[in-house]
Amino acid sequence: MSQPNILMIMVDQMAHNVIGHLGHPAVLTPHLDRLAARGVAFTSTYCNSPICVSSRTAFMTGTLVRDNGAYDNGSEFPASMPTFVHQLNQAGYQTILSGKMHFVGPDQLHGFQERLTSDISPTGLDLTPDWTRGPHANEGTSVNRLRYPPVRPWSLQMSYDDEVLHSTLVRLRQLGADAEDENAQPFFLCASFSHPHDPFLVPQAYWNLYEDRPIPPPEAPAADFASLHPYSQWIQIHHEVDRFPLSSTETLQARRAYYAAVSYMDSLVGQLLDELDRLGLDNTLVVFTSDHGEMLGEHGMWFKRTFYDGATKVPLIVALPGERQSSLRTEVVSLVDLTATLLDYAGVPQRPAYGLPPAGQSLRPLLEGRSGAWPDRAISEYFSEGTVELMLMLRAGRHKFVYVHNHAPLLFDLLEDPHELRDLAGIPENEELCRTLQAELLAELDLEELRTCILDSQQQRLLVVAGSAGTSGWRHQVTRDASRLYRRASS
């Protein structure tokens, strides 16, 4: 295969299973269904951290959080850190970003040659957590957000995603015209939308789509707060679920609003797919994924910041140029594997990133139906707000092992217990399995050194924020040369 164009569509906080093609009983996603019907849908894809900045930095660099230092949403992304986009540039690609990528720091490109929009998220150190405070509530991420009236004629997120869509369509049309030149460069175009991120505010038309559709309640019931593992207690405190739990009626309303937000986002995806087809850009690899998931009330939890599948599992659909596969892959994969995959199809050999070996491997054999062993492994790490300790997870085949520093581990058999209701870590016959999985997860990792590094980083950044009088952000200023938007024949 010659170097394909790549259209990557990334969304924010989308649960892994809210796609009709995957069998969801209520959600309406005709355009994602269409993409999945001609591509490969991966049903066990994990983000490498259930929080925005950490997940996106892992994807951009192909490395784990423990190695790249993107501990939380206030972590600076150094300009000196290579990304897969830098490597695509070297391979002859045009690289273009439209939308959110939540880069923190003065570099708002990280290899992209063009950025069509600014970011919707803070680009400074403002969201730095402080573990020294212990578990504490954060009104900005409270479940009370879900009590807002969900139907709105317009919202900040809709305004932003409308701009992202428009900018992407305009640039895609230019790329389509350029493709008529036999010497045209291949492109990597990333359209990154903010939906369906909370607080789930949607237009009336999308709310009405679910008027007569049954909204299923959460499959995993909420447990009594006192019975929760400490790390779940910390996250529930952070989201104020312990103080303001949603009623069953409020839960169903929030789930309906979320499905409506997913359908709104699906309509944006559909416009991009339609334009790609209309322009005849057949040599284009299309990828759809999310930075992390959404709990949607499962286990009584909302948003992300936990290792339950609702938050850590993400959708991943890949459609190869000119093929109609409509297949499902159940192997365990993660977003750093997607990083390796994009480089593979671009013809870029994997190499160490700033002295670190790549954390993922190419999904190409799975996409092309080749036989062979697959490791069936994914690592996710959480060192951000809400927690007060190191939290790491290993999905290994049918098992999920969760390590929380200085606390008891958790073990789930997802084949027998897909909703993660039975912790098997305390059962004597599982002791050897827990030791094996923990050794694999923590291999060559100095936990105390990592913990000290995280705490020191937090305090340094908090001091900068306190002394910056609200000026710690680096906002990308979009400039457009209008004379180049419309090409006219010379008279």
C-alpha positions in Angstrom: 0.0 0.0 0.0 1.3 3.4 -0.9 1.2 6.1 1.8 -2.5 6.7 2.4 -4.1 9.9 3.5 -5.2 9.7 7.1 -8.4 11.3 8.5 -8.5 10.8 12.2 -11.6 11.8 14.1 -11.2 12.1 17.9 -13.9 12.8 20.3 -13.9 13.5 24.0 -15.3 11.3 26.8 -17.2 8.8 24.6 -18.1 5.5 26.2 -16.8 2.5 24.3 -20.2 0.8 23.6 -22.5 3.7 22.7 -22.5 2.8 19.0 -25.5 1.1 17.4 -23.4 -1.2 15.2 -21.9 -2.7 18.4 -25.4 -3.6 19.7 -26.3 -0.7 21.9 -30.1 -1.0 22.5 -30.9 2.7 22.5 -28.3 5.0 21.0 -28.7 6.3 17.4 -25.4 6.5 15.5 -26.1 5.9 11.8 -22.8 7.5 10.6 -20.6 5.6 13.0 -22.5 2.5 12.1 -21.7 3.2 8.4 -18.0 3.6 9.2 -18.0 0.4 11.3 -19.8 -1.5 8.5 -16.9 -0.9 6.2 -14.1 -1.0 8.7 -12.8 -2.8 11.8 -14.3 -2.1 15.2 -12.1 -3.0 18.2 -14.2 -3.9 21.2 -11.4 -4.0 23.9 -9.5 -0.8 23.3 -8.2 1.1 26.4 -6.9 4.6 26.8 -3.5 4.8 28.6 -4.9 7.1 31.2 -8.6 8.0 31.9 -8.0 11.7 31.8 -7.6 14.1 28.9 -4.0 15.4 28.9 -2.4 12.2 30.1 -4.2 10.1 27.5 -3.6 12.4 24.6 0.1 12.9 25.4 0.5 9.1 25.6 -1.1 8.8 22.2 0.9 11.6 20.7 4.2 10.2 21.9 3.4 6.5 21.9 4.7 6.3 25.5 3.2 5.6 28.9 2.5 8.3 31.4 5.2 7.0 33.8 7.7 7.8 31.1 6.4 11.0 29.4 5.6 12.9 32.6 2.1 14.0 31.6 0.7 13.2 35.1 -2.4 15.3 35.0 -4.5 18.0 33.1 -2.0 20.7 34.3 1.1 19.0 33.0 3.2 20.9 30.5 3.9 19.0 27.2 7.6 19.9 26.4 8.2 21.1 22.9 11.4 18.9 22.9 9.3 15.7 23.2 9.0 14.0 19.8 5.5 13.0 18.6 4.3 10.7 15.9 3.4 13.8 14.0 7.0 14.9 13.8 7.7 11.5 12.2 4.9 11.9 9.7 6.4 15.2 8.6 9.7 13.5 8.0 7.8 10.9 5.9 6.5 13.6 3.6 3.0 14.1 5.1 1.1 17.4 5.4 -0.1 17.4 9.0 -3.1 19.4 10.1 -5.0 19.7 13.4 -8.5 21.0 13.7 -10.0 21.1 17.2 -9.0 20.0 20.7 -5.8 18.3 21.7 -5.3 19.9 25.1 -1.7 20.7 24.8 -0.4 22.5 27.9 2.5 24.9 27.3 3.8 27.4 24.8 4.0 24.8 22.0 0.4 24.4 20.7 1.5 22.4 17.6 3.7 19.5 18.7 4.6 18.7 15.1 1.4 19.7 13.3 2.3 22.0 10.4 -1.1 23.7 10.6 -3.6 24.2 13.4 -7.0 25.4 12.2 -8.6 26.3 15.5 -7.6 27.2 19.0 -8.2 24.8 21.9 -11.4 24.7 24.0 -9.5 23.5 27.1 -7.0 25.4 29.4 -3.6 25.5 27.9 -1.8 26.6 31.1 -1.0 24.9 34.4 -4.4 25.8 35.9 -5.6 22.3 36.4 -2.7 21.0 38.4 -3.9 18.8 41.3 -2.6 18.9 44.8 -2.4 15.5 46.5 -1.3 17.0 49.8 -4.9 18.2 50.3 -6.1 14.6 50.5 -9.5 13.6 49.1 -11.6 16.7 48.4 -14.6 17.8 46.4 -14.3 19.7 43.1 -17.3 21.7 42.2 -16.1 22.0 38.6 -16.5 18.3 38.1 -19.5 17.7 40.4 -22.4 15.5 39.4 -24.5 18.6 40.1 -23.6 19.6 36.5 -25.9 16.8 35.4 -28.9 18.4 37.0 -28.8 21.4 34.6 -31.7 21.4 32.1 -30.1 19.4 29.3 -31.9 21.0 26.3 -30.2 24.2 25.1 -30.5 26.0 21.7 -26.7 26.5 21.8 -23.7 25.9 24.0 -20.0 26.6 24.2 -19.2 23.0 23.1 -21.6 23.2 20.2 -20.1 26.5 19.1 -16.6 25.0 19.3 -17.5 21.8 17.5 -19.3 23.8 14.7 -16.0 25.7 14.2 -14.0 22.5 14.1 -16.3 21.0 11.6 -16.4 24.0 9.3 -12.6 24.4 9.4 -12.0 20.7 8.7 -14.4 20.7 5.8 -12.8 23.8 4.2 -9.3 22.3 4.6 -10.5 18.9 3.3 -11.9 20.5 0.2 -8.5 22.2 -0.4 -6.8 18.8 0.1 -9.2 17.3 -2.4 -8.3 19.9 -5.0 -4.6 19.4 -4.3 -4.9 15.6 -4.8 -5.5 16.1 -8.5 -1.7 16.9 -8.7 0.2 13.7 -9.2 2.9 15.1 -6.9 0.5 15.9 -4.1 1.7 15.0 -0.6 -0.4 12.6 1.5 -2.1 14.3 4.5 -2.8 13.5 8.1 -5.8 15.5 9.2 -7.0 15.2 12.7 -10.5 16.6 13.5 -10.9 16.6 17.3 -14.4 17.4 18.7 -15.4 18.3 22.3 -18.6 16.3 22.4 -20.0 14.2 24.0 -18.1 15.6 27.1 -20.2 16.6 30.1 -22.4 18.5 31.0 -24.4 16.9 28.2 -26.2 20.0 26.9 -28.0 19.3 23.6 -30.3 20.9 21.1 -34.0 20.1 21.2 -33.9 18.1 18.0 -31.4 15.6 19.3 -33.2 15.3 22.7 -36.3 14.5 20.8 -34.7 11.6 19.0 -35.0 9.7 22.2 -38.6 10.7 23.0 -39.9 7.2 22.4 -36.8 5.1 22.9 -36.3 3.2 26.2 -33.3 4.5 28.1 -31.6 1.6 29.8 -30.6 2.1 33.4 -27.0 1.3 34.5 -26.2 -2.4 34.5 -23.8 -2.2 37.4 -25.6 -0.9 40.5 -24.2 1.7 42.9 -22.6 0.2 46.0 -22.7 1.6 49.5 -20.0 4.3 49.9 -18.5 2.6 52.9 -18.0 -0.7 50.9 -16.0 1.0 48.1 -12.3 0.5 47.6 -10.5 3.7 48.9 -9.7 4.8 45.3 -13.4 4.7 44.4 -14.2 6.6 47.5 -11.7 9.3 46.5 -13.2 9.7 43.1 -16.7 9.8 44.4 -15.7 12.5 46.8 -14.1 14.4 44.0 -17.3 14.3 41.9 -19.5 15.0 45.0 -21.4 11.8 44.4 -21.1 11.0 48.1 -23.0 14.3 48.9 -25.4 14.6 45.9 -26.1 11.2 44.4 -28.4 11.3 41.4 -31.9 9.8 41.7 -33.0 7.1 39.3 -35.0 9.7 37.4 -32.0 12.1 37.2 -29.7 9.2 36.1 -32.0 8.3 33.2 -32.3 12.0 32.2 -28.5 12.3 32.2 -28.1 9.1 30.2 -30.7 10.3 27.6 -28.9 13.7 27.3 -25.6 11.8 26.8 -27.0 9.7 24.1 -28.4 12.8 22.4 -24.9 14.4 22.6 -23.5 11.2 21.0 -26.0 11.5 18.2 -25.1 15.2 17.7 -21.4 14.2 17.5 -22.4 11.4 15.1 -23.9 13.9 12.8 -20.6 15.8 12.6 -18.8 12.6 11.8 -21.3 11.9 9.1 -20.6 15.3 7.4 -16.9 14.5 7.3 -17.4 11.0 5.9 -19.8 12.4 3.3 -17.3 15.0 2.2 -14.5 12.5 2.0 -16.6 10.4 -0.4 -17.8 13.4 -2.4 -14.3 14.5 -3.0 -13.2 11.1 -4.2 -10.4 10.8 -1.6 -10.5 7.0 -1.8 -6.9 6.5 -0.7 -7.7 7.6 2.9 -7.4 5.6 6.1 -10.2 6.7 8.5 -9.8 6.4 12.3 -12.4 7.1 14.9 -11.6 7.0 18.6 -11.9 8.9 22.0 -9.4 10.0 24.5 -11.2 8.2 27.4 -14.7 7.0 28.3 -17.6 8.0 30.4 -19.0 6.0 33.4 -22.7 7.1 32.7 -23.8 6.1 36.2 -22.4 2.6 36.2 -21.4 1.6 39.7 -23.0 4.9 40.7 -20.0 6.7 39.1 -19.9 9.4 36.4 -17.3 11.0 34.1 -13.8 9.3 34.2 -10.8 9.1 36.6 -11.4 5.4 37.3 -10.3 2.1 35.9 -13.7 0.6 35.4 -14.3 -0.2 31.7 -16.8 2.7 31.4 -14.0 5.2 31.9 -11.0 3.4 30.6 -12.3 1.6 27.5 -12.8 3.6 24.4 -14.3 3.1 20.9 -11.9 2.4 18.1 -12.9 2.0 14.4 -10.4 1.9 11.6 -11.5 1.8 7.9 -8.7 1.0 5.5 -8.7 2.6 2.0 -11.0 1.0 -0.5 -12.0 -2.0 1.7 -15.3 -3.1 3.2 -14.5 -5.4 6.1 -17.3 -5.0 8.7 -15.4 -7.0 11.3 -15.0 -7.0 15.0 -11.7 -7.6 16.9 -11.9 -8.6 20.5 -8.1 -8.5 21.2 -7.0 -6.2 24.0 -5.3 -3.1 22.5 -4.7 0.5 23.6 -4.2 4.0 22.1 -0.4 3.6 22.0 -1.0 0.7 19.6 -2.9 3.1 17.4 0.1 5.4 17.4 2.3 2.6 16.2 -0.4 1.7 13.6 -0.5 5.2 12.0 3.3 5.2 11.7 3.2 1.7 10.2 0.7 2.6 7.4 2.7 5.8 6.8 5.8 3.7 6.1 7.6 5.1 9.2 9.7 2.5 11.1 9.1 2.5 14.9 12.0 3.9 16.8 12.6 4.9 20.4 11.1 8.2 21.5 13.7 10.3 23.2 15.5 7.2 24.4 12.3 5.3 25.4 11.1 2.2 23.5 7.6 2.6 22.0 4.9 1.3 24.3 2.6 0.0 21.6 2.8 -2.1 18.5 1.0 -1.8 15.2 -2.5 -3.1 14.8 -1.9 -3.8 11.1 -1.9 -7.6 11.4 -5.3 -7.4 13.1 -6.6 -4.9 10.6 -5.6 -7.1 7.7 -6.7 -10.4 9.2 -3.3 -12.0 9.5 -2.7 -14.8 11.9 -0.2 -14.6 14.6 0.2 -14.0 18.3 -1.0 -10.8 19.9 0.0 -9.9 23.4 -3.5 -9.0 24.6 -2.2 -6.4 27.0 -3.0 -2.8 27.8 -1.6 -0.5 30.6 -3.5 2.5 31.9 -2.2 4.8 34.6 -3.9 7.6 36.7 -1.9 10.1 38.6 -4.2 13.1 38.3 -6.9 14.9 40.3 -9.3 13.0 42.6 -6.8 10.4 43.6 -4.1 10.8 46.3 -2.0 7.8 45.3 -0.4 6.1 42.4 -3.0 4.1 40.4 -2.1 1.7 37.7 -4.0 -0.9 35.7 -3.1 -3.9 33.5 -5.7 -5.6 31.3 -4.2 -9.0 30.5 -6.4 -11.2 28.4 -9.6 -11.9 30.4 -8.2 -10.4 33.6 -8.0 -6.8 34.8 -5.5 -6.0 37.7 -5.6 -2.7 39.5 -2.7 -1.5 41.7 -3.3 1.3 44.1 -0.1 2.3 46.0 -0.3 1.4 49.7 -3.7 -0.2 49.3 -5.1 -3.6 48.5 -5.2 -4.5 44.7 -8.2 -5.4 42.7 -8.7 -8.3 40.3 -11.6 -8.9 37.9 -12.3 -11.7 35.4 -14.0 -9.8 32.6 -15.0 -12.9 30.8 -17.1 -14.2 33.7 -17.8 -10.8 35.2 -18.0 -8.1 32.5 -19.5 -5.5 34.8 -16.7 -5.8 37.3 -18.9 -6.6 40.3 -16.7 -9.3 42.0 -13.2 -8.4 43.2 -11.2 -11.7 43.1 -7.9 -10.3 44.6 -8.6 -11.4 48.2 -9.2 -15.1 47.2 -6.2 -17.3 48.2 -6.1 -19.2 45.0 -5.6 -15.9 43.0 -2.6 -14.8 45.0 -0.1 -16.2 42.5 -2.0 -14.6 39.6 -2.0 -11.2 41.4 1.7 -11.4 42.0 2.4 -12.3 38.4 0.2 -9.4 37.0 1.6 -6.9 39.5 5.2 -7.8 38.6 4.3 -7.3 34.9 2.6 -4.0 35.5 5.3 -2.5 37.8 8.3 -4.0 36.0 11.4 -1.7 36.3 9.3 0.9 38.0 10.5 2.7 41.2 7.2 3.6 42.8 8.6 5.8 45.5 10.7 7.7 43.0 7.7 8.2 40.7 5.5 9.3 43.6 8.1 11.9 44.7 8.5 13.1 41.2 4.7 13.6 40.9 4.4 15.4 44.2 7.4 17.7 43.4 6.0 18.5 40.0 2.6 19.4 41.5 4.1 21.8 44.0 6.3 23.5 41.5 3.4 24.1 39.1 1.1 25.2 41.8 3.6 27.8 42.8 3.8 29.1 39.3 0.0 29.3 39.0 -0.2 31.1 42.4 2.4 33.7 41.3 1.1 34.2 37.7 -2.0 36.2 38.4 -4.0 34.1 35.9 -1.6 34.5 33.0 -0.1 31.0 32.8 -2.0 30.0 29.6 -0.6 29.8 26.1 -3.4 30.3 23.7 -2.9 29.4 20.1 -3.8 32.3 17.8 -5.3 31.1 14.5 -4.2 33.1 11.5 -5.7 32.6 8.0 -4.5 34.0 4.8 -7.8 34.7 3.1 -6.1 35.3 -0.3 -5.2 31.6 -0.3 -8.7 30.2 0.5 -10.1 30.7 -2.9 -8.0 30.2 -6.0 -9.0 32.2 -9.0 -7.7 31.7 -12.6 -5.5 34.6 -13.7 -7.2 36.8 -16.3 
